[in-house]
Amino acid sequence: MNVVFNSRNILYFFLFIFVLLEIVALQRQSHYVYDIPMCMFLLYVSYRIRHALYLYELHYFLFAVFLLIHCIGLYDLYMLYPLSIEYDYWVHGYFGFVSSLIILRWMRSYLANLTYQVMLLFVILFVLGISALHELYEYFGALILGKGEGVLFIGAGDLDQWDTQKDMLNNMLGAILGIIISYIRKMNMNQNFHN
C-alpha cells in the first residue's frame, strides 16, 4: 500500500481534523463537543485493533470519513436534504455500507468455512445489531443530557416517532449496497482468475 495512504497517516490526518472541529464546537457551544471526542476514540480504537479486524487501509479511511460526515453535522447539515433525502439517512446508509465491507472482510478471514449466503445474513444482522446499540446509546444520551443535536442528543432528523426504525432501515440498505458491491467484486475477481 502507498506509504502516504497508510493507517497511521489516516489516523493522524483525521485526528487533526477532529481537533479543529472540536475547537469550532467549543466556540459555538455545540453539543458536538461530546460527539467529536467519541469519534476520535472510535477512530483510535479501530486503529489499534485493525490487525484483528483484518482492516484494509481503504476500509479504515472509509470508516474515518463516516465519523467525519457525522461530526460535520456541527454545521447544521442534519437539517439538509441532499438530493431530497434527509442528511441523517445518508449518514446511516453510509455507515451500513462501510460496516458491511469491514464485517464481510473480517468474516471471510475468520469464518471462511461459512457459505457466502450465511455470511451475508450475518453481515446484515451485525449491522442491525450495531445500529440498535447506537439507537439505545442515543436514547440514553437524550435521557441524561436532554434534547439537542449529535449522537448523544435527539435533534434535527431525530424528531419523528419512526426515527429509530428509519435509521436502522437506512443502515440495512447501506449494508445491502456494500454486500452487492462486494459480491460483484468477488465475481469479477473469480472471472479474472479463470481467464
C-alpha positions in Angstrom: 0.0 0.0 0.0 1.1 3.5 -0.7 3.3 4.9 2.1 1.2 8.1 2.3 -2.1 6.2 2.4 -1.4 4.0 5.4 -3.5 3.5 8.6 -1.2 5.7 10.8 -1.4 8.6 8.4 -5.1 8.3 8.1 -5.4 8.3 11.9 -3.2 11.4 12.3 -4.9 13.2 9.5 -8.4 12.7 10.8 -7.5 13.3 14.4 -6.1 16.7 13.3 -9.4 17.5 11.6 -11.4 16.4 14.6 -9.3 18.6 16.9 -10.1 21.5 14.6 -13.8 20.6 14.7 -13.7 20.3 18.5 -12.4 23.9 18.7 -15.3 25.1 16.5 -17.7 23.1 18.6 -16.4 24.7 21.8 -16.6 28.2 20.2 -20.2 27.5 19.1 -21.1 25.9 22.4 -22.4 23.0 20.4 -23.4 19.6 21.7 -20.9 18.2 19.3 -18.3 18.8 21.9 -19.3 15.4 23.2 -19.6 13.6 19.8 -16.2 14.6 18.4 -14.1 13.1 21.3 -16.2 10.0 21.0 -15.5 9.8 17.3 -11.8 10.4 17.9 -11.9 7.5 20.4 -13.6 5.2 17.9 -11.1 6.1 15.3 -8.2 5.4 17.6 -9.7 2.1 18.9 -10.3 0.9 15.3 -6.7 1.8 14.5 -5.4 -0.3 17.5 -7.5 -3.4 16.6 -7.1 -3.0 12.8 -5.0 -6.2 12.5 -7.6 -8.3 14.5 -10.3 -6.9 12.2 -8.2 -7.5 9.0 -8.9 -3.9 8.2 -7.8 -2.6 4.8 -6.5 0.9 4.7 -9.3 1.8 2.4 -11.9 0.5 4.8 -10.3 2.3 7.7 -10.3 5.5 5.6 -14.0 5.0 4.7 -14.8 4.5 8.4 -12.9 7.7 9.3 -14.9 9.5 6.6 -18.1 8.2 8.2 -17.1 9.6 11.5 -16.3 12.9 9.8 -19.6 13.2 8.0 -21.3 12.7 11.3 -19.2 15.4 13.0 -19.6 18.0 10.3 -23.2 17.9 11.3 -21.9 20.6 13.6 -22.6 22.9 10.7 -26.3 22.1 10.8 -26.0 19.6 7.9 -28.5 17.3 9.6 -31.2 19.8 8.7 -30.4 19.5 5.0 -32.0 17.2 2.3 -29.3 16.5 -0.3 -31.0 15.0 -3.4 -34.3 15.3 -1.5 -33.1 12.8 1.1 -32.5 13.7 4.7 -28.8 14.1 5.6 -29.3 11.7 8.5 -30.4 9.0 6.1 -27.3 9.5 4.0 -25.1 9.2 7.2 -26.9 6.0 8.3 -26.8 4.5 4.9 -23.1 5.2 4.5 -22.5 3.7 8.0 -24.2 0.5 6.9 -22.2 0.4 3.6 -18.8 0.8 5.3 -19.7 -1.6 8.2 -20.8 -4.3 5.8 -17.4 -4.1 3.9 -15.5 -4.3 7.2 -17.6 -7.1 8.7 -17.6 -9.1 5.5 -13.8 -9.0 5.2 -13.5 -10.0 8.8 -15.8 -12.9 8.3 -14.0 -14.1 5.2 -10.8 -14.0 7.2 -12.0 -15.8 10.4 -15.1 -17.8 9.3 -14.1 -18.9 5.8 -15.9 -22.2 6.2 -19.3 -20.5 6.2 -21.2 -20.3 3.0 -21.3 -16.9 1.3 -25.1 -16.7 1.9 -24.7 -17.3 5.6 -22.0 -14.7 5.8 -24.3 -12.2 4.1 -27.1 -12.9 6.6 -24.6 -12.4 9.5 -23.4 -9.1 8.0 -27.0 -7.8 7.9 -27.6 -9.0 11.5 -24.3 -7.5 12.7 -25.1 -4.1 11.1 -28.6 -4.1 12.5 -27.2 -5.0 16.0 -24.7 -2.2 15.9 -27.4 0.1 14.7 -29.7 -1.0 17.6 -26.8 -0.3 20.1 -26.3 3.1 18.6 -30.0 3.9 18.9 -30.0 2.9 22.5 -26.9 5.0 23.1 -28.6 8.0 21.6 -31.8 7.3 23.6 -29.8 7.2 26.9 -27.9 10.3 25.9 -31.2 12.1 25.4 -32.5 10.9 28.8 -29.4 12.1 30.6 -28.4 15.2 28.7 -31.7 16.4 27.1 -32.6 17.4 23.5 -30.0 18.8 21.1 -28.0 17.7 18.1 -25.5 14.9 17.8 -25.2 11.2 18.8 -25.7 12.0 22.4 -28.8 14.0 21.8 -32.1 13.9 19.9 -32.0 16.7 17.4 -32.6 17.6 13.8 -33.5 14.4 11.9 -34.5 12.6 15.1 -37.8 14.2 16.0 -40.1 11.8 14.1 -41.7 8.9 16.0 -40.3 6.4 13.5 -36.7 7.8 13.6 -35.2 4.7 15.1 -36.8 2.4 12.6 -35.8 4.7 9.7 -32.2 4.9 10.9 -32.0 1.1 11.1 -33.6 0.7 7.7 -31.0 3.1 6.2 -28.2 1.2 7.9 -29.6 -2.0 6.4 -29.9 -0.5 2.9 -26.3 0.7 3.1 -25.2 -2.8 4.2 -27.1 -4.4 1.3 -25.4 -2.0 -1.1 -22.0 -2.9 0.4 -22.8 -6.6 0.0 -23.8 -6.2 -3.6 -20.6 -4.3 -4.4 -18.5 -6.9 -2.6 -20.3 -9.7 -4.5 -19.8 -8.0 -7.9 -16.1 -7.5 -7.0 -15.8 -11.2 -5.9 -17.4 -12.3 -9.2 -15.1 -10.1 -11.2 -12.1 -11.5 -9.3 -13.2 -15.1 -9.9 -13.8 -14.4 -13.6 -10.4 -12.8 -14.0 -8.8 -15.8 -12.2 -10.4 -18.2 -14.6 -9.4 -16.2 -17.7 
